[in-house]
Amino acid sequence: MDLSIIIVNYNVKEFLQNLLHSIDKASQNLSSEIIVVDNASDDGSVDLLKSKFPSVKLIENKNNLGYGKANNQALKIAEGKYLLLINPDAVVSENTF
């Protein structure tokens, strides 16, 4: 596994969807995994991930544990040689990785 991409989400479903589509295009030439930690969103983010992005590893927190703790949860299961912590309101270009 080349790259583990870690995203902490809290009620930003549309931003998250845009980021995941951009990651899909940018990571076609490498082995990668995406880990999303959802901090108890109530905007349908989890349903979106389960229905449209089933390959994403999802950690569903029942409470908002905060950004740092959520990243640490994902880092514990990440398998990539390289790690990328990215905010859900970002978008990556096709040649970013």
Buried (B, 14 or more C-beta within 10 A) or exposed (E): EBBBBBBBBBBBBEBBBBBBBBBBEBBEEEEBBBBBBBBBBEBEBBEBBEEEBEEBBBBBBEEBBEBEEBBEBBBEEBBBEEBBBBEBEEBBEEEBB
